[in-house]
Amino acid sequence: MDFQPTFRVHLVDPLGFVDTPVIVSTAYIDAKGYPKAEWFLVIPEEKGLLIAQRNKLDSTTFPEDRVAFNEELLLNEALDQAKLRLRRHILEHNEKISPLLLASPTQVQLSDHNHLVKLWMRGSYCGCISEIRGKSECVPLIDTLAWIHGLPMLAIGDL
């Protein structure tokens, strides 16, 4: 079991929110050789709500005769967990309209770190982005977020 640490950014259909929820998922091997995955769900409520989770396989080996255990499998599992958590959040916090919002499967669209750059530059959910950086153990994500934190923010003014 050997794979490169990686992360992905997904945009979720708004589902009644003003802005687009964002899911960041990671896959990596820790220093002890255990596979881990993380997911970070940014819900666009007020200044942003972050829900996060880390998963660890309690083994350094995996029988790959029927399924390839790789970063793709971990990334997809983390994404599925985050989508389910978003649906639960909608059910718990939007009781009146949740049946309508949850009538169809939650759709996501693959994006990239540029979406996080845009959020940072416009000052949206900066606290969530900083919190992701502090909580993650995935080096490529941490490095990307450290770089993003060094970017200037846009000065926005009405005309």
Secondary structure, 3 states (H helix, E strand, C coil): CCCCCEEEEEEECCCCCCCCCEEEEEEEECCCCCEEEEEEEEECCCCCEEEEEEEECCCCCCCCCCCCCCHHHHHHHHHHHHHHHHHHHHHHHCCCCHHHHCCCCCCEEECCHHHHHHHHHCCCCHHHHHHHHHHCCCHHHHHHHHHHHCCCCCCCCCC
